[in-house]
């Protein structure tokens, strides 16, 4: 899954087209609003290798699967919240020594 095309609308609102042909318009502020200002949104582009939406030459990006899940979830009636989608996977608090 990759992002095929996008168009910035107003503020953090983007029209997204995925390589599956699915299209959706979504507000990305909950995902990237803490990392990029509205003035910096003009740096948006699609990474040609990964198909992710990136800003500042890749310094801020949204992995395509995360973007898809967020975009499709935000339009569904049971949609996932941005905090549920955009959080990193839970990491163990500590490493346990291996048993021999």
Secondary structure by P-SEA (a helix, b strand, c coil): cccccccccccccccccccccccccccccccccccccccccccccccccccccccccccccccaaaaaaaaaaaaccccccccccccccccccccccccc
